[in-house]
Amino acid sequence: MNYFVPPVLAYLIVCIICTTLPASEGYNSVGWKLFIGQIYAIPMLIIVSMIMFILKKKTPEAKKRMDC
């Protein structure tokens, strides 16, 4: 299983949501929305990456227990 796909998907989903939300007058361009969307997308990427790292770390231990 690719452990980098869910964090990237979470990042892309947050960026897409940020670009579709309405913004104030003068800030209603795609570039500005993506720039501000990074405030939410980067922490989401980090959180999902840490979760996937923990799941990856626990997977081999579970397989060793089942083999015994």
Secondary structure, 3 states (H helix, E strand, C coil): CCCCHHHHHHHHHHHHHHHHCCCCCCCCCHHHHHHHHHHHHHHHHHHHHHHHHHHHHHHHHHHHHHHC
